[in-house]
Amino acid sequence: MFELILYAIPFFVATLLVEWLQFRHDTEERRAELVGYGTNDTMTSLAMGLGNVVTNTAWKVVVVAAYAGIYELTPLRVPSDAWWAWVALFFADEIAYYWYHRLSHTVRLFWASHVVHHSSQHYNLSTALRQPWTPMTYFIFWLPLAAVGFPPWMILLEQSISLTFQFFIHTERVKRLPAPIEWVFNTPSHHRGHHGSNDIYLDKNYGGILIIWDRLFGTFQPETERVVYGLTHNLDTFNPVEVATHEWKAMFRDVRDARGWRERFGYVFRGPGWEGTEAS
């Protein structure tokens, strides 16, 4: 039940094909407004998605064990048959996702995994499938939910609901939705900005289903200029193995060549662009 995403894969593929066909039949004028699809890019995104399914399925054994262990140790219990429990879980999951996502951009150890999702210079439904093969950094942000008494199956189900929602905001074809929706929810417009390498969009719009956390914590940026998708330093390869591992390898090289333990710590736990300053 909690692996909702696996059941949603056929719908992901079907809507991706519809979007691709729409782009194929767009007018030249309409195509000029969109980045659209690139064959190599799309194939890489699909390969990353398939690899993520394999590694994440195996890793889920550890995740379930961790959630279950904490749940069994805590005396607290949240009843799964109470309506308010699901409302509380929704907001708890949203907060956990916001901080996981924010730290995945501001701590290099987490960014080494998350960078995969931002490595495409296109923005379409296939981009949503471009996921890391090293998904080992996310689950710790949801451990407090098990500690306060949410059953592990509820936590995993809510995670799947959130990620399923987020698939559909990876599109250029939806411009802006009505203002009340744009104010409360994460939308294609907000998430396009999140995927931008423009200075104004860097480290913005971390929300999952809701955008209110970014408004509250000062990380919101509306889509005000055309988004340039990708990284500040883009990859020159479509090799899935390189896409999956390039930042890990770069981080390990920096740690190896660091001039002291302070620098080693910085290269792992400071921001992705941090450079060592310790004198030799």
Secondary structure by P-SEA (a helix, b strand, c coil): cccccccaaaaaaaaaaaaaaaaaaccaaaaaacccccaaaaaaaaaaaaaaaaaaaaaaaaaaaaaaaaaaaccbbbbcccaaaaaaaaaaaaaaaaaaaaaaaccaaaaaaacccccccccccccccccccccccccccaaaaaaacccaaaaaaaaaaaaaaaaaacccccccccaaaaaccccaaaaaaaacccccccccccccccaaaaaaaccccccccccccccccccccccccccccaaaaaaaaaaaacccaaaaaaaccccccccccccc
